[in-house]
Every structure is written in structure tokens, then in C-alpha cells.
Amino acid sequence: MNLTVHPSFLPHDDPKASLAFWCGVLGFEVGDDIGDDRMRWITVGPDAPILLAPPAAGPGLTDDERRTIGEMMTKGSCGWILPATSNLEDIFEKLGTGGAGIVQEPTDQSCAVRDPAGNLVRVQERR
């Protein structure tokens, strides 16, 4: 079986900050950019796109539920992604100088940071 999943989903609450991180720091390109202000759905990525989407856009959510989602994002418990690289040290340096929130310094196999929305980005070293 040949199964692929496109795209991955990450919530955002500030499209400008998200674009500065994913495109400015990591060099990803924007695919689609739909909507305006904080209600924007944006795809970015080098190959399989990442969909940056407003997390509380659903019409059936209450104000309390929207606040809870915001709190979960702040704690970093809403979204995560596992990109891979052949040079972990270089990517970690780029992330650190780009203002990513450091969660874990590089080990022999991975490092972890948070993007501006609080999403966990755990970078694996491809061997």
C-alpha cells in the first residue's frame, strides 16, 4: 500500500508571526493564503504542505471553548510536527537565532522548539 497524507495541520493565532517563522526563518514557501486578518488558512512547506489554520474558526464553538483552545495553544498542547534534516546543528542554530522558543537542545538525534503559536516542532536528524 502506498499511503500519503497531505497536508499536516498546525493552528496559528497570528499569521504574520507564523509566516515570519515558517517562511522567514525556515525558508518555506507559501502555497495558498486564503482569508484575512487572523482568519487565514495558509499552506507553507518545502514539499508536503503544512496548513496553518485559525484554531477556533468553527461556527459551533462557544466563547469558553475558544478561550480553552487559546490556553491550550499557549501551553503548546494543541499542535506539533516532526520535520527531518540531515544537519541538526545548522537547523537548530537557525531556529535559535530566528526566535523560536527552545524546548530541547540538540541531542544526537533531535531537538525541539515552539513556533510563535506554541506548536511543538521536534526536528529529527535523518541518518
Secondary structure, DSSP 8 states (H G I E B T S, - for coil): -------EEEE-S-HHHHHIIIIIIT--EEEEEEEETTEEEEEEESSS-EEEE-TT--TT--HHHHHHHHHHHHHT-S-EE--EES-HHHHHHHHHHTT-EEEE---SSEEEEE-TT--EEEEEE--
